[in-house]
């Protein structure tokens, strides 16, 4: 059991962390899913290098009662899900085109080690952007992840230099 000073410090840290908002996402939904005050949060995430694509990220946010009962004050579960869609004309900026892709977003799920991240990977053969949300701390030996894709072919998609995306990989005027 936690003593009073430790509980006060933990609660203060939670309040401070809760106030640290991120500018690259916008919370668009939330709902309580049990009696302990735990919530499912839904955030809209815009890709900073690809306009016209919006990803919706869901994750679990533990309530104060759940933290008090289970004792692990500084950690949220790694579970998350992502869905990305074209929400306007797509303009692709200077993205990393190698197989590793690049990180678009990260969010802490614990005070120290655990975080979830969204990575964008470009598939040139299929003219598709893939967005993967995953936990950076393996849980029970495996990282939890979810994938969403945005097809560029046949849509309103251009590279930043004005060339149209085509399935053959050739630039169209």
Secondary structure, DSSP 4 states (H G I P E B T S, - for coil): ---HHHHHHHHHHHHHHHT---SSEEEEEEEE-STT--EEEEEEEE-TTEEEEEEEEEEEE--HHHHHHH--TTB----EEEEEEEEEEEEE-S---STT-EEEEEEESBSSS-EEEEEEEEETTTTEEEEEEEESS-BTTB--EEEEEEE-TTSSEEETTSPBP-TTS--B-
